[in-house]
Each structure stands twice: as structure tokens, then as C-alpha cells.
């Protein structure tokens, strides 16, 4: 099921609240019609779950907040990784 966003007119996935049975946009952990918590522990297909950030390599440009990808380039600014000498 889908519905259109009131602000941007994009299609949004909808679910039926198990408590009030209202059709709502899937945007949070609580129903915005009745206020009750929706299914806990249910993950959307886009949710990768727990992400391990311990092996990430930050961009070597001191002004960028990006991370170096598998090609050796920053995913934000596109600069190649330059390790400190």
C-alpha cells in the first residue's frame, strides 16, 4: 500500500496499525493516529541493522567528513585517499 506525502507529493509506504486499524505512512515506531507503539523489532528492507564502523577509513582531507570506499576514493568529495607520511 502507498499514499502521497502531504508536503512533497512523494509516494510513501503505508501499513495498517494493529491497534486502531488505521492506514498510516510507515514513518516511525508509533501510530500517529492512536499513539500506540507499532511492531517492535520489525526491520524495513532498507534497514541494515547493526553497522560496524570500526574498519572505516575517514577522508584524508581535513575539511571533509566522508569515508574512503573500496576504490580508495572518498564517498563525499571524491578525492583519493592520501595516507599521512
GITA-V662501 format. One record per run of one state. SS is the DSSP state (helix for helix, strand for strand, loop for the rest). FROM is the first residue (numbers start at 0). LEN is the number of residues. Records with the same first field share a line. If there is no record, write none. Layout:
SS=FROM-LEN + FROM-LEN
This chain:
loop=0-1 + 4-6 + 16-6 + 25-4 + 30-6 + 37-20 + 58-8 + 68-4 + 74-5 + 80-5
strand=1-3 + 10-6 + 22-3 + 29-1 + 36-1 + 57-1 + 66-2 + 72-2 + 79-1
